[in-house]
Amino acid sequence: MSELEKLEERVQKLSPEELKKFREWFVEFDARFWDEQIAADSKAGKLDKLVSDALAEHKAGKSRPL
């Protein structure tokens, strides 16, 4: 049995209260992981083309205020 399968089995056995706490923890964990990945990609220059394209479209009047 893979680690993922073991984890899935354990999550299925959580009580409703434990599952609620797990969900809250996972949302925070996932957001932190996403933020770290975006920061690393930005630092590595992987987002430069997207930023450049977005700025060019904005300058061309193809954007609108949020």
Secondary structure, DSSP 8 states (H G I E B T S, - for coil): --HHHHHHHHHHT--HHHHHHHHHHHHHHHHHHHHHHHHHHHHTTTTHHHHHHHHHHHHTT-----
